[in-house]
Amino acid sequence: MDNPSTTQIQTNLKELRQLIDQLGGTVDRQQQTLIMTRADLNKQAADQTSDELARLLVYVRRNIEDLERRVKAEEKERAQLNALQEVGAAINSSLDLTQVLSFVMDAIIRLTKAERAMLLLTDQETEQMEVQVARNMDKETIEKSASFEISRSIVKTVAETGAPVVTMNAQSDPRFAAQESIISYNLRSILCVPLKHKESIIGVIYADNRVASGLFVDADRDLLAAFGNQAAIAIENARLFRETREQKELLDNVFASIASGVMTVDPDDQIALYNQAAERILGVPADSVMSHSYQTVLEMLGLPVAPMVGEVRANGNTQNREMDIVISKRPGLTTLNMTFSPLRSEEVQETLGVAMVLDDVSEKKRLESVRRYLPPALVDQVRDLDAAQRPQRRDVTVFFADVRGFSTFSENLDPEKLIQIINGYFTLAVQGITHYQGLTDKFMGDAVMALFNTPLNPQEDHIERCVRTALMIKEKMLAYHANLPEERRLHFGTGIHTGEAVIGNVGSHLRKDYSAIGDAVNMAKRVQESAKPGQILISEDAYRQVKDWVVVSPLPPMRVKGRQALEQIYELLGTK
């Protein structure tokens, strides 16, 4: 929009020119009249007056023409400054690098009226000037595949010196006329200014015309140089924004890909990061915790670790804690392993926040507990560990073996040697139990208990497996004794019974073990207590299931602890 004062000046100049033109016409008519009249006038004086008036009119016209040129120049400069202000606001209104470059190129064409313009930036890896975007006078993009026939020497000079260059006719300019590109590409009007950012030249703006000379003047150079400074800031801001966004996207992808939950607390004590794994583990979406106070969030999540976060912030020490928490919509307790680490500034080593890393170790912990008593081959076959460990009634076969005479044997031995010896016998027992896929329930002093046909190791032939386990252990014991001195040869007393028991995790929230309780367990224990060293005893219930292929010796009916009726017990001798 025109400036009101400039418009008024232009109007006044136009009116003044019209008056002068009218006055000039009047003077011309007066001169004609004086020539034609024969009045008795002083012809010479009149001629002198007319000539002086004509001379003054010429002088006035020249001054008016000069004033008009100055007004037009000022109007052009004002328009250029307005355009510079507009495009400066436009290019700084976006942080998208592609959009910023497009704004810059449109502005260059608009400001310079060049045939074509290009923007070159320094490649950060090769340190070479590369054309990023190019436009023709119709603001159409020149494809990068096209040949950019420009003066690379001028571009190099401006990039190295930081001094803008303008030439009205490069063909006759002594600075550039001899350059090969100027001659071969027939370049004439050229304008090239640097893109400066914090004393560093990040690129150049290049505009030229291969037909017209005298297109650019020093004012265009200065205007474009001022624009280049604005453009450089906008480009660097867009570059920085792109790099920051790419780094953030990379970090987001990294945090999204890791299995551990990650939460960070910023210097304002608010949650600044909460990744997808944390959402999955804790069952709470990110929008419910982001930018909220960490104390409020931890309380909502049921994590009593706010004091630990405060301690890490105060002392800068990394800490670790494992805890069981209740998570909504998840059965039972969830075991979390949590690590708290300070977030420090590299410059001043100041603690700016805290990172919390959470690992759901519930399944791992359960598997580790199962691996203590279940053969490894069976652990991987359990599809639903939670369901298998829930209490349930089930027919099982129970194996008990106790090292006879161990208490007396151990009285004169060092503790280290004692543990070494008993572990040797337990190793034989576990080898036999594992071979037939039994579940090693527990070690009780010098005794071992095993279970067959639990939900963790379901077996249709569980009684047969248990009997063969006892026979294998007895056979291994004989081979083991061959390499031991007589005084260290000990024997198991073994008892086997089959019946109903309750199977599941037994204990408290502090410590649980997978085990069986019930009459079947008690009966197996009582049968074992009746066995002599090296003797394997099985109950009537167990014998009925394996009588077709085992060799036994019936013992006199006996009363076992906890039962009123006499029980028939058999000594297992071998197989048929």
C-alpha positions in Angstrom: 0.0 0.0 0.0 1.4 3.5 -0.9 2.6 5.9 1.8 0.1 8.8 2.1 2.9 11.4 2.2 4.6 10.0 -0.9 1.3 9.9 -2.7 0.6 13.6 -1.9 4.1 14.6 -3.1 3.5 12.8 -6.3 0.1 14.5 -6.7 1.7 17.9 -6.0 4.5 17.3 -8.5 2.0 16.3 -11.1 -0.1 19.5 -10.6 3.1 21.6 -10.6 4.2 20.0 -13.9 0.8 20.8 -15.4 1.1 24.4 -14.3 4.6 24.7 -15.7 3.4 23.1 -19.0 0.6 25.7 -19.1 3.0 28.5 -18.4 5.4 27.2 -21.0 2.5 27.2 -23.5 1.7 30.8 -22.6 5.3 31.9 -23.1 5.4 30.2 -26.5 2.2 32.0 -27.5 3.6 35.3 -26.2 6.8 34.8 -28.3 4.7 34.2 -31.4 2.6 37.3 -30.7 5.7 39.4 -30.3 7.1 38.2 -33.6 3.9 38.9 -35.5 2.9 42.2 -33.9 4.2 45.6 -35.3 3.3 47.4 -32.1 5.7 50.1 -31.1 7.4 48.1 -28.4 10.9 47.6 -27.4 11.5 44.4 -29.4 14.9 43.8 -28.0 13.8 44.1 -24.3 10.8 41.9 -24.9 13.0 39.2 -26.6 15.3 39.3 -23.6 12.5 38.9 -21.1 11.0 36.0 -23.1 14.4 34.2 -23.4 15.0 34.5 -19.6 11.5 33.2 -18.9 12.1 30.2 -21.2 15.5 29.5 -19.6 13.9 29.6 -16.1 11.2 27.2 -17.3 13.9 24.7 -18.6 15.6 25.0 -15.2 12.4 24.4 -13.3 11.6 21.4 -15.6 15.0 19.8 -14.9 14.6 20.2 -11.2 11.1 18.8 -11.3 12.4 15.8 -13.3 15.2 15.3 -10.8 12.7 15.5 -7.9 10.5 13.0 -9.6 13.4 10.6 -10.1 14.3 10.9 -6.4 10.7 10.3 -5.4 10.6 7.2 -7.6 13.9 6.0 -6.1 12.6 6.6 -2.6 9.3 4.9 -3.5 11.2 1.9 -4.9 13.5 1.7 -1.8 10.5 2.0 0.5 8.7 -0.8 -1.4 11.8 -2.9 -1.2 12.1 -2.3 2.5 8.4 -3.2 3.0 9.0 -6.3 0.9 12.1 -7.1 3.0 10.1 -6.7 6.2 7.2 -8.9 4.8 9.5 -11.7 3.6 11.5 -11.5 6.7 8.4 -12.1 8.8 7.3 -14.9 6.4 10.5 -16.8 6.5 10.7 -16.5 10.2 7.2 -17.8 10.7 8.1 -21.4 9.8 10.6 -23.9 11.2 10.2 -26.3 8.4 13.5 -26.2 6.3 11.9 -27.0 3.0 9.2 -24.3 3.5 11.8 -21.7 4.7 13.9 -22.4 1.6 10.8 -22.0 -0.6 10.0 -18.6 1.1 13.5 -17.4 0.6 13.6 -18.2 -3.1 10.2 -16.6 -3.8 11.5 -13.5 -2.0 14.7 -13.4 -4.0 12.8 -13.4 -7.3 10.5 -10.8 -6.0 13.2 -8.5 -4.7 15.7 -8.8 -7.6 13.5 -9.4 -10.6 16.3 -11.8 -11.7 15.9 -14.3 -14.6 16.8 -17.0 -12.2 18.0 -17.3 -8.6 19.6 -20.1 -6.5 20.4 -20.8 -2.9 23.5 -22.8 -2.1 24.3 -24.2 1.3 27.6 -25.7 2.6 27.3 -29.4 3.0 28.3 -30.2 6.5 30.1 -33.4 5.5 31.8 -32.5 2.2 32.1 -28.7 3.0 31.2 -28.0 -0.6 28.5 -25.5 -1.8 25.5 -27.4 -3.0 22.4 -26.0 -4.7 19.4 -26.5 -2.4 16.7 -24.9 -4.4 16.5 -22.8 -7.6 13.8 -20.6 -9.2 13.3 -18.9 -12.5 11.6 -15.6 -13.1 8.2 -17.2 -13.1 8.9 -18.6 -9.6 9.0 -22.1 -11.1 11.4 -24.6 -9.5 14.4 -25.5 -11.6 14.9 -29.2 -11.3 18.2 -30.2 -9.6 18.9 -32.6 -12.5 19.2 -29.6 -14.8 22.7 -28.2 -15.4 23.3 -25.2 -13.1 25.3 -22.9 -15.4 26.5 -20.4 -12.9 29.7 -18.6 -12.1 31.3 -21.0 -9.5 34.2 -18.7 -9.1 32.0 -15.8 -7.9 30.2 -18.2 -5.6 33.5 -19.4 -4.2 34.8 -15.8 -3.8 31.7 -14.7 -1.9 31.7 -17.8 0.3 35.3 -17.3 1.2 35.4 -13.6 1.7 31.9 -12.9 2.9 31.8 -9.8 0.6 28.7 -9.5 -1.7 29.3 -9.1 -5.4 27.3 -7.2 -8.1 28.2 -6.7 -11.7 26.1 -4.9 -14.3 27.8 -6.6 -17.2 30.1 -9.5 -16.4 31.2 -9.7 -20.0 32.9 -6.3 -19.7 33.7 -6.3 -16.0 37.5 -6.6 -15.7 37.1 -8.6 -12.5 35.2 -11.5 -14.2 35.4 -11.1 -18.0 38.2 -13.6 -18.3 36.5 -16.3 -16.3 35.5 -19.4 -18.3 32.0 -19.7 -16.9 31.2 -16.0 -17.7 32.3 -16.5 -21.3 30.9 -20.0 -22.0 27.5 -19.4 -20.2 27.2 -15.8 -21.6 26.5 -14.4 -18.1 25.8 -10.7 -17.8 24.0 -9.3 -14.7 25.1 -11.2 -11.6 24.3 -10.6 -8.0 25.7 -12.8 -5.2 25.5 -12.3 -1.4 26.6 -14.5 1.5 24.4 -16.1 4.1 26.0 -15.2 7.4 25.1 -16.7 10.8 27.2 -15.8 13.8 30.2 -14.8 11.7 30.0 -18.1 9.8 29.1 -18.3 6.2 26.6 -21.1 5.7 25.9 -20.5 2.0 25.2 -17.9 -0.7 22.3 -16.4 -2.6 23.0 -16.2 -6.3 20.9 -14.4 -8.9 21.7 -13.6 -12.6 20.5 -12.7 -16.0 22.0 -14.1 -19.1 20.4 -11.6 -21.5 20.0 -8.2 -19.9 22.9 -6.1 -18.6 22.5 -3.4 -16.0 19.8 -5.2 -14.1 21.4 -5.0 -10.7 22.9 -2.0 -8.9 24.6 -1.4 -5.6 21.2 -0.8 -3.9 20.1 -4.3 -5.0 23.3 -5.7 -3.6 22.8 -4.0 -0.2 19.2 -5.0 -0.1 19.8 -8.6 -0.9 22.7 -8.7 1.6 20.4 -7.5 4.3 17.9 -10.1 3.3 20.6 -12.7 3.3 21.3 -12.1 7.0 17.7 -12.7 7.8 17.5 -15.7 5.6 20.6 -17.2 7.2 19.1 -17.0 10.7 15.8 -18.5 9.5 17.7 -21.4 7.7 19.8 -22.1 10.8 16.8 -22.1 13.0 15.0 -24.5 10.7 18.1 -26.7 10.5 18.4 -26.7 14.3 14.7 -27.5 14.6 15.0 -30.4 12.1 18.1 -31.8 13.9 16.3 -31.5 17.3 13.2 -33.1 15.9 15.2 -35.9 14.3 17.1 -36.4 17.6 13.8 -36.5 19.5 12.3 -38.9 17.0 15.4 -41.1 17.4 15.2 -41.0 21.1 11.4 -41.7 21.0 12.1 -44.7 18.7 14.9 -45.9 21.0 12.7 -45.5 24.1 9.8 -47.1 22.3 11.8 -50.1 21.2 13.4 -51.0 24.6 11.5 -53.4 26.8 12.3 -51.5 30.0 9.9 -48.9 31.2 11.5 -45.4 31.4 10.3 -42.4 33.4 12.2 -39.2 33.9 11.7 -36.4 36.3 12.7 -32.9 35.1 14.1 -30.0 37.3 10.6 -28.8 38.0 9.8 -32.2 39.6 7.4 -33.2 36.7 7.3 -36.3 34.6 9.1 -35.4 31.3 9.3 -38.8 29.7 7.2 -41.9 29.9 7.7 -44.5 27.2 5.5 -47.2 25.8 7.1 -49.9 27.9 6.2 -48.0 31.0 2.6 -47.8 29.8 2.5 -51.5 29.2 4.1 -52.5 32.5 2.2 -50.1 34.8 -1.1 -50.1 32.9 -1.4 -46.3 32.8 -1.3 -44.2 29.6 1.2 -41.5 29.1 -1.3 -38.6 28.9 -2.3 -39.4 32.5 1.2 -38.8 33.9 3.1 -36.5 31.5 3.8 -33.0 33.0 2.4 -34.0 36.3 4.2 -33.9 39.7 6.2 -37.0 40.1 5.0 -37.4 43.7 1.4 -37.4 42.5 2.2 -39.8 39.7 4.1 -42.3 41.9 1.3 -42.3 44.4 -1.3 -42.9 41.7 0.8 -45.8 40.3 1.2 -47.3 43.8 5.0 -47.0 43.7 6.3 -46.0 47.2 9.6 -44.7 45.9 9.2 -40.9 46.1 11.7 -40.7 49.0 14.2 -42.6 46.9 13.8 -40.2 44.0 14.4 -37.3 46.3 17.5 -39.0 47.7 18.9 -39.5 44.2 18.3 -35.9 43.4 20.0 -34.7 46.5 23.0 -37.1 46.6 23.4 -38.0 42.9 23.8 -41.7 43.6 22.3 -44.5 41.6 20.1 -46.8 43.5 18.2 -50.1 42.9 15.2 -51.7 44.4 13.0 -54.7 43.8 9.4 -54.6 44.9 6.0 -56.3 44.5 3.1 -54.1 43.6 -0.5 -54.5 42.7 -1.4 -53.3 39.2 -5.0 -53.0 38.2 -6.3 -55.5 35.6 -3.4 -57.8 36.3 -3.8 -60.8 38.6 -1.6 -61.2 41.6 1.5 -59.2 42.4 3.8 -57.7 39.8 7.5 -57.8 40.7 9.4 -54.7 39.5 13.2 -54.2 39.4 13.7 -50.4 39.6 16.9 -48.4 39.0 17.1 -44.7 39.9 19.9 -42.7 38.2 20.6 -38.9 38.3 20.4 -36.9 35.1 23.4 -34.6 35.1 24.5 -31.6 33.1 27.8 -32.3 31.3 29.1 -28.8 31.8 28.6 -28.2 35.5 27.9 -31.8 36.7 24.7 -30.6 38.3 21.8 -33.1 38.9 18.9 -31.8 36.8 16.5 -34.7 37.3 16.1 -38.4 37.8 15.7 -41.3 35.4 13.7 -44.3 36.6 14.1 -47.6 34.7 11.5 -50.3 35.4 11.8 -54.0 34.5 8.9 -56.4 35.0 10.7 -59.4 36.4 7.6 -61.2 37.5 7.9 -63.9 34.9 11.6 -64.2 35.1 11.4 -64.5 38.9 8.8 -67.2 38.6 10.8 -69.1 36.0 13.9 -68.9 38.2 12.0 -70.2 41.1 10.7 -73.1 39.0 14.1 -73.9 37.5 15.3 -74.7 41.1 13.1 -77.8 41.2 12.0 -78.5 37.6 14.1 -80.0 34.9 15.1 -77.3 32.3 13.4 -79.2 29.5 10.1 -79.0 31.3 10.3 -75.3 32.2 10.1 -74.3 28.5 7.0 -76.5 28.0 4.9 -74.8 30.6 2.7 -72.5 28.7 0.7 -70.9 31.5 3.0 -70.6 34.5 0.5 -68.6 36.6 -2.2 -71.2 36.1 0.1 -74.0 36.9 1.2 -72.4 40.1 -2.3 -71.7 41.4 -3.4 -74.1 44.2 -5.3 -77.1 42.9 -6.1 -80.7 44.0 -4.4 -83.4 42.0 -3.3 -87.1 42.1 0.5 -87.1 42.5 3.3 -89.5 43.4 5.6 -88.4 46.2 9.2 -89.4 46.5 11.1 -89.1 49.8 14.8 -90.0 50.3 16.8 -89.5 53.5 20.5 -90.1 54.0 20.6 -92.7 56.8 23.1 -92.1 59.7 24.2 -88.7 58.4 23.7 -87.0 61.7 26.2 -89.3 63.5 28.5 -89.2 60.5 28.6 -85.4 60.5 29.6 -84.9 64.1 33.4 -84.9 63.5 33.5 -83.2 60.1 34.3 -79.6 59.2 31.2 -77.7 57.8 32.8 -77.2 54.4 33.6 -80.9 54.1 30.2 -81.9 55.4 28.4 -79.8 52.8 30.6 -81.2 50.1 29.7 -84.8 51.0 25.9 -84.2 51.3 25.9 -82.3 48.0 27.5 -85.3 46.3 24.6 -87.6 47.4 22.0 -84.9 46.6 23.5 -84.6 43.1 22.9 -88.4 42.5 19.3 -88.0 43.7 18.6 -85.0 41.5 20.1 -86.7 38.5 17.7 -89.5 38.8 14.7 -87.2 39.5 15.6 -85.0 36.5 16.1 -88.0 34.2 12.4 -89.1 34.7 11.2 -85.5 34.7 10.3 -85.3 38.4 10.0 -82.0 40.2 12.6 -81.6 43.0 10.4 -80.0 45.6 12.8 -79.3 48.4 15.9 -80.3 50.4 15.3 -80.8 54.1 18.6 -81.2 56.0 19.8 -84.6 54.7 16.5 -85.5 52.9 15.1 -84.7 49.4 11.5 -84.6 48.3 10.3 -84.9 44.7 6.9 -84.8 43.0 5.6 -86.4 39.9 2.4 -85.4 37.9 2.1 -81.8 39.2 0.6 -79.1 36.9 4.1 -78.2 36.1 5.1 -81.7 35.0 1.8 -83.6 34.1 2.5 -87.3 33.6 0.1 -90.1 33.0 2.7 -92.7 34.0 3.8 -90.7 37.1 3.9 -93.8 39.4 6.2 -95.7 37.0 8.5 -92.7 36.6 8.8 -92.3 40.4 9.6 -96.0 40.9 12.2 -96.0 38.1 13.7 -92.9 39.6 14.3 -94.7 43.0 15.9 -97.7 41.2 18.2 -95.4 39.1 19.4 -93.6 42.2 20.1 -96.9 44.0 22.1 -98.1 40.9 24.1 -94.8 40.8 24.8 -95.0 44.5 26.6 -98.3 44.0 28.8 -96.9 41.3 29.4 -93.8 43.4 30.5 -95.9 46.4 33.1 -97.7 44.3 35.2 -94.5 44.3 34.7 -93.6 48.0 36.4 -94.9 51.1 34.4 -97.2 53.3 33.8 -94.6 56.0 32.1 -92.2 53.6 29.7 -94.6 52.0 26.2 -93.6 53.0 22.8 -94.9 51.9 19.4 -93.4 51.2 16.2 -94.7 52.9 13.5 -94.2 50.3 9.7 -94.0 50.5 7.1 -93.7 47.6 3.4 -93.2 47.8 0.7 -92.0 45.4 -2.6 -90.2 46.2 -4.4 -86.8 46.2 -2.6 -83.6 47.4 -3.0 -79.9 47.1 -0.4 -78.4 44.7 0.6 -74.7 44.5 2.7 -71.9 45.8 3.0 -72.2 49.6 4.4 -69.4 51.8 4.0 -65.7 52.4 4.3 -62.6 50.2 7.9 -62.4 51.2 8.8 -65.9 50.2 6.9 -68.6 48.4 7.8 -72.1 47.2 6.0 -74.5 44.9 5.0 -77.6 46.9 2.4 -80.1 47.8 0.5 -80.6 51.1 -1.9 -83.3 52.2 -2.2 -86.9 53.3 -0.3 -88.2 50.2 2.8 -86.3 51.3 2.5 -87.3 54.9 2.1 -91.0 53.9 5.2 -90.9 51.7 7.2 -89.3 54.5 6.1 -92.0 56.9 6.9 -94.8 54.5 10.4 -93.4 54.1 10.9 -93.2 57.8 10.4 -97.0 57.9 13.1 -97.7 55.3 16.5 -99.0 56.3 19.7 -97.8 54.6 19.6 -98.7 50.9 16.0 -99.8 51.1 13.2 -98.6 48.9 9.7 -98.9 50.3 6.5 -98.3 48.4 2.9 -98.2 49.6 0.1 -100.5 48.6 -1.5 -97.8 46.4 1.7 -97.4 44.5 2.4 -101.1 44.2 -1.0 -101.9 42.6 -0.1 -99.6 39.7 3.3 -101.2 38.9 3.0 -104.8 40.2 3.1 -106.3 36.7 6.8 -105.3 36.1 8.4 -104.9 39.5 9.9 -107.3 41.9 9.0 -106.7 45.6 9.2 -108.3 49.0 6.1 -107.7 51.1 6.8 -106.5 54.6 4.5 -107.3 57.6 1.7 -104.8 57.8 2.8 -101.8 59.9 1.2 -98.8 61.5 2.4 -95.6 60.2 2.3 -92.3 62.1 -1.0 -90.5 61.6 -3.0 -93.5 60.6 -5.1 -96.0 62.6 -5.2 -98.9 60.2 -2.3 -101.1 59.4 -0.6 -100.4 56.1 0.8 -102.9 53.7 4.3 -101.8 52.6 6.5 -103.4 50.0 10.3 -103.4 49.6 11.2 -102.6 46.0 13.9 -105.0 44.8 14.1 -104.4 41.1 12.2 -105.1 37.8 11.1 -108.3 36.2 
